[in-house]
Amino acid sequence: MNLRNRLKRLNRKMLGHSKLPEIHDKIIGIFIERKYELL
């Protein structure tokens, strides 16, 4: 699964839990950091 699909899936999961864009942005940032840490 590529990064774009993973972010779409993560976004769908997050829409039900958080309406605050700041929290959403932090989670996306952490996800991307972890993704590139593993490379």
Phi, psi and omega in degrees: 000132182275172185299320181299315179294321179297319179293323177297316180296316179298319180298317179298319179295320185286333183300328180281341187257326188221128176258355183274120182297329180297315180294318180299315180297320179297317182294318177298317179299315179297318180300314181293319178300314180295321181300314183279340175295325184283343182282000000 
